[in-house]
Amino acid sequence: MADDLDQSIRENADGPAKAAGDSGSMEQHKLSEQIAADRYLASKQAAKSKRLGLRITKIVPPGSE
């Protein structure tokens, strides 16, 4: 189901935002909307990853107590 939703979002972002009849007029989605959709899909993919996105470590120099 999640894959279907991802595919649907991807297809909607690729397709036209508006289309007219006989005149053949089409309007594409705004670039900012396409970028937002891409970021959303990338964040969902990153959340599925088993790897850590950020590792925080405490570094202690030798000789300090």
DOLUM-214494 format. One line per field, with one value per atom (N, C-alpha, C): residue number from 1; residue in three letters; atom name; x, y, z; chain. Coordinates in Angstrom, 2 decimals, decimal comma, padded with zeros to 5 digits, m for minus. Layout:
num	NUM / ...
residuo	ala / ...
atomo	CA / ...
c1	X / ...
c2	Y / ...
c3	Z / ...
cadena	A / ...
END
This chain:
num	1 / 1 / 1 / 2 / 2 / 2 / 3 / 3 / 3 / 4 / 4 / 4 / 5 / 5 / 5 / 6 / 6 / 6 / 7 / 7 / 7 / 8 / 8 / 8 / 9 / 9 / 9 / 10 / 10 / 10 / 11 / 11 / 11 / 12 / 12 / 12 / 13 / 13 / 13 / 14 / 14 / 14 / 15 / 15 / 15 / 16 / 16 / 16 / 17 / 17 / 17 / 18 / 18 / 18 / 19 / 19 / 19 / 20 / 20 / 20 / 21 / 21 / 21 / 22 / 22 / 22 / 23 / 23 / 23 / 24 / 24 / 24 / 25 / 25 / 25 / 26 / 26 / 26 / 27 / 27 / 27 / 28 / 28 / 28 / 29 / 29 / 29 / 30 / 30 / 30 / 31 / 31 / 31 / 32 / 32 / 32 / 33 / 33 / 33 / 34 / 34 / 34 / 35 / 35 / 35 / 36 / 36 / 36 / 37 / 37 / 37 / 38 / 38 / 38 / 39 / 39 / 39 / 40 / 40 / 40 / 41 / 41 / 41 / 42 / 42 / 42 / 43 / 43 / 43 / 44 / 44 / 44 / 45 / 45 / 45 / 46 / 46 / 46 / 47 / 47 / 47 / 48 / 48 / 48 / 49 / 49 / 49 / 50 / 50 / 50 / 51 / 51 / 51 / 52 / 52 / 52 / 53 / 53 / 53 / 54 / 54 / 54 / 55 / 55 / 55 / 56 / 56 / 56 / 57 / 57 / 57 / 58 / 58 / 58 / 59 / 59 / 59 / 60 / 60 / 60 / 61 / 61 / 61 / 62 / 62 / 62 / 63 / 63 / 63 / 64 / 64 / 64 / 65 / 65 / 65
residuo	met / met / met / ala / ala / ala / asp / asp / asp / asp / asp / asp / leu / leu / leu / asp / asp / asp / gln / gln / gln / ser / ser / ser / ile / ile / ile / arg / arg / arg / glu / glu / glu / asn / asn / asn / ala / ala / ala / asp / asp / asp / gly / gly / gly / pro / pro / pro / ala / ala / ala / lys / lys / lys / ala / ala / ala / ala / ala / ala / gly / gly / gly / asp / asp / asp / ser / ser / ser / gly / gly / gly / ser / ser / ser / met / met / met / glu / glu / glu / gln / gln / gln / his / his / his / lys / lys / lys / leu / leu / leu / ser / ser / ser / glu / glu / glu / gln / gln / gln / ile / ile / ile / ala / ala / ala / ala / ala / ala / asp / asp / asp / arg / arg / arg / tyr / tyr / tyr / leu / leu / leu / ala / ala / ala / ser / ser / ser / lys / lys / lys / gln / gln / gln / ala / ala / ala / ala / ala / ala / lys / lys / lys / ser / ser / ser / lys / lys / lys / arg / arg / arg / leu / leu / leu / gly / gly / gly / leu / leu / leu / arg / arg / arg / ile / ile / ile / thr / thr / thr / lys / lys / lys / ile / ile / ile / val / val / val / pro / pro / pro / pro / pro / pro / gly / gly / gly / ser / ser / ser / glu / glu / glu
atomo	N / CA / C / N / CA / C / N / CA / C / N / CA / C / N / CA / C / N / CA / C / N / CA / C / N / CA / C / N / CA / C / N / CA / C / N / CA / C / N / CA / C / N / CA / C / N / CA / C / N / CA / C / N / CA / C / N / CA / C / N / CA / C / N / CA / C / N / CA / C / N / CA / C / N / CA / C / N / CA / C / N / CA / C / N / CA / C / N / CA / C / N / CA / C / N / CA / C / N / CA / C / N / CA / C / N / CA / C / N / CA / C / N / CA / C / N / CA / C / N / CA / C / N / CA / C / N / CA / C / N / CA / C / N / CA / C / N / CA / C / N / CA / C / N / CA / C / N / CA / C / N / CA / C / N / CA / C / N / CA / C / N / CA / C / N / CA / C / N / CA / C / N / CA / C / N / CA / C / N / CA / C / N / CA / C / N / CA / C / N / CA / C / N / CA / C / N / CA / C / N / CA / C / N / CA / C / N / CA / C / N / CA / C / N / CA / C / N / CA / C / N / CA / C / N / CA / C
c1	000,82 / 000,00 / 000,87 / 001,95 / 002,82 / 003,51 / 003,86 / 004,48 / 003,51 / 002,23 / 001,22 / 001,08 / 001,13 / 001,02 / 002,24 / 003,43 / 004,64 / 004,57 / 004,13 / 004,03 / 002,99 / 001,89 / 000,84 / 001,35 / 002,07 / 002,63 / 003,62 / 004,46 / 005,45 / 004,77 / 003,71 / 003,00 / 002,28 / 001,68 / 001,00 / 001,98 / 003,16 / 004,15 / 004,68 / 004,76 / 005,25 / 004,20 / 002,94 / 001,87 / 001,52 / 000,61 / 000,24 / m000,64 / m000,54 / m001,37 / m002,76 / m002,82 / m004,09 / m004,03 / m005,15 / m005,23 / m006,58 / m006,58 / m007,83 / m008,23 / m009,40 / m009,96 / m009,40 / m010,20 / m009,86 / m008,68 / m008,45 / m007,36 / m005,99 / m005,92 / m004,66 / m003,79 / m004,37 / m003,62 / m003,29 / m002,04 / m001,61 / m000,77 / m000,81 / 000,01 / 000,73 / 002,02 / 002,84 / 002,82 / 003,08 / 003,19 / 004,35 / 004,25 / 005,34 / 006,57 / 007,73 / 008,98 / 009,09 / 008,64 / 008,71 / 007,85 / 006,71 / 005,86 / 006,52 / 007,20 / 007,89 / 009,05 / 009,77 / 010,89 / 010,37 / 009,26 / 008,67 / 008,24 / 007,66 / 007,25 / 008,47 / 009,54 / 010,77 / 011,39 / 011,42 / 011,96 / 011,13 / 009,82 / 008,94 / 009,21 / 009,30 / 009,55 / 010,93 / 011,93 / 013,28 / 013,33 / 012,59 / 012,58 / 011,90 / 010,85 / 010,20 / 011,14 / 011,91 / 012,86 / 013,98 / 014,44 / 015,50 / 015,00 / 013,75 / 013,20 / 013,10 / 012,95 / 012,89 / 014,27 / 015,31 / 016,67 / 017,02 / 017,79 / 018,21 / 019,49 / 020,13 / 021,35 / 021,01 / 021,93 / 021,75 / 022,06 / 021,23 / 021,45 / 022,53 / 022,66 / 023,62 / 024,12 / 025,40 / 025,98 / 026,71 / 026,39 / 027,01 / 027,94 / 029,18 / 030,17 / 030,88 / 031,22 / 031,96 / 033,43 / 034,22 / 035,66 / 036,37 / 037,15 / 037,91 / 039,39 / 040,11 / 041,53 / 042,31 / 043,39 / 044,15 / 044,80 / 044,88 / 045,52 / 044,59 / 043,39 / 042,47 / 041,59 / 041,32 / 040,49 / 039,32
c2	m001,19 / 000,00 / 001,26 / 001,25 / 002,41 / 002,63 / 001,53 / 001,66 / 002,26 / 001,89 / 002,45 / 003,95 / 004,37 / 005,79 / 006,56 / 005,98 / 006,62 / 006,77 / 005,72 / 005,77 / 006,80 / 006,88 / 007,84 / 009,27 / 009,53 / 010,86 / 011,20 / 010,25 / 010,46 / 010,77 / 010,03 / 010,25 / 011,60 / 011,98 / 013,26 / 014,42 / 014,29 / 015,36 / 015,47 / 014,33 / 014,35 / 014,84 / 014,59 / 014,94 / 016,42 / 016,84 / 018,26 / 018,66 / 019,93 / 020,44 / 020,77 / 021,35 / 021,71 / 021,34 / 020,98 / 020,68 / 021,18 / 021,70 / 022,20 / 021,26 / 021,46 / 020,57 / 020,75 / 021,29 / 021,36 / 022,28 / 023,24 / 024,18 / 023,57 / 022,49 / 021,81 / 022,50 / 023,35 / 024,08 / 023,18 / 023,25 / 022,47 / 023,37 / 023,10 / 023,84 / 022,83 / 023,00 / 022,09 / 022,50 / 021,53 / 021,85 / 022,81 / 023,65 / 024,57 / 023,77 / 024,33 / 023,66 / 023,44 / 024,40 / 024,26 / 023,08 / 022,86 / 021,72 / 020,40 / 020,37 / 019,16 / 018,85 / 019,88 / 019,70 / 019,21 / 019,77 / 019,34 / 017,87 / 017,46 / 016,06 / 015,15 / 015,56 / 014,78 / 014,66 / 015,75 / 015,72 / 014,81 / 014,87 / 014,03 / 012,55 / 012,18 / 010,79 / 010,35 / 011,23 / 010,90 / 010,74 / 011,56 / 011,43 / 010,14 / 009,74 / 008,47 / 007,31 / 007,38 / 006,32 / 006,28 / 007,44 / 007,50 / 006,97 / 007,20 / 006,72 / 005,19 / 004,57 / 003,12 / 002,48 / 003,25 / 002,74 / 002,28 / 001,21 / 000,70 / 001,38 / 002,12 / 002,81 / 004,06 / 004,45 / 005,68 / 006,87 / 007,86 / 009,05 / 009,94 / 009,94 / 010,80 / 010,07 / 010,02 / 009,36 / 010,42 / 010,48 / 011,45 / 010,68 / 011,10 / 010,45 / 011,50 / 011,12 / 012,01 / 011,67 / 012,65 / 012,46 / 013,02 / 012,15 / 012,55 / 012,48 / 013,62 / 013,59 / 012,79 / 012,13 / 011,34 / 012,23 / 011,70 / 012,43 / 013,30 / 013,52 / 014,35 / 013,44 / 013,88 / 013,06 / 013,82
c3	000,00 / 000,00 / 000,00 / 000,78 / 000,83 / m000,52 / m001,18 / m002,49 / m003,50 / m003,39 / m004,27 / m004,04 / m002,78 / m002,45 / m002,97 / m002,80 / m003,31 / m004,82 / m005,50 / m006,96 / m007,39 / m006,67 / m006,98 / m006,81 / m005,74 / m005,52 / m006,63 / m007,00 / m008,05 / m009,39 / m009,73 / m010,99 / m011,00 / m009,87 / m009,79 / m009,92 / m009,36 / m009,47 / m010,90 / m011,59 / m012,97 / m013,95 / m013,67 / m014,59 / m014,55 / m015,41 / m015,46 / m014,27 / m013,87 / m012,78 / m013,31 / m014,50 / m015,13 / m016,60 / m017,16 / m018,58 / m019,09 / m020,30 / m020,91 / m022,04 / m022,56 / m023,56 / m024,96 / m025,86 / m027,28 / m027,58 / m026,74 / m027,01 / m026,77 / m026,01 / m025,78 / m024,74 / m023,94 / m022,93 / m021,74 / m021,28 / m020,11 / m019,21 / m017,93 / m016,98 / m016,10 / m015,98 / m015,21 / m013,73 / m012,84 / m011,42 / m011,21 / m010,20 / m009,89 / m009,47 / m009,75 / m009,43 / m007,92 / m007,14 / m005,68 / m005,19 / m005,84 / m005,47 / m005,86 / m007,00 / m007,43 / m006,49 / m006,07 / m005,15 / m003,80 / m003,33 / m002,06 / m002,13 / m003,23 / m003,38 / m003,39 / m004,06 / m004,10 / m002,72 / m001,97 / m000,61 / 000,29 / 000,14 / 000,95 / 000,67 / m000,60 / m000,94 / m000,48 / m000,58 / m000,13 / 001,38 / 002,11 / 003,57 / 004,01 / 003,28 / 003,60 / 003,35 / 002,27 / 001,95 / 003,00 / 003,45 / 004,45 / 005,80 / 006,12 / 007,38 / 007,41 / 006,25 / 006,16 / 006,35 / 006,12 / 006,17 / 007,58 / 007,68 / 008,99 / 009,46 / 008,58 / 008,96 / 009,76 / 010,60 / 011,36 / 010,47 / 010,52 / 009,71 / 010,29 / 011,62 / 012,29 / 013,51 / 013,66 / 014,82 / 015,64 / 016,91 / 017,81 / 018,75 / 018,80 / 019,65 / 020,50 / 021,68 / 022,55 / 022,40 / 022,04 / 021,86 / 023,08 / 023,72 / 024,90 / 024,55 / 024,65 / 024,34 / 025,39 / 024,99 / 025,94 / 027,01 / 028,22 / 029,30 / 030,10 / 029,67 / 030,44 / 031,30 / 032,50 / 033,39 / 033,88
cadena	A / A / A / A / A / A / A / A / A / A / A / A / A / A / A / A / A / A / A / A / A / A / A / A / A / A / A / A / A / A / A / A / A / A / A / A / A / A / A / A / A / A / A / A / A / A / A / A / A / A / A / A / A / A / A / A / A / A / A / A / A / A / A / A / A / A / A / A / A / A / A / A / A / A / A / A / A / A / A / A / A / A / A / A / A / A / A / A / A / A / A / A / A / A / A / A / A / A / A / A / A / A / A / A / A / A / A / A / A / A / A / A / A / A / A / A / A / A / A / A / A / A / A / A / A / A / A / A / A / A / A / A / A / A / A / A / A / A / A / A / A / A / A / A / A / A / A / A / A / A / A / A / A / A / A / A / A / A / A / A / A / A / A / A / A / A / A / A / A / A / A / A / A / A / A / A / A / A / A / A / A / A / A / A / A / A / A / A / A / A / A / A / A / A / A
END
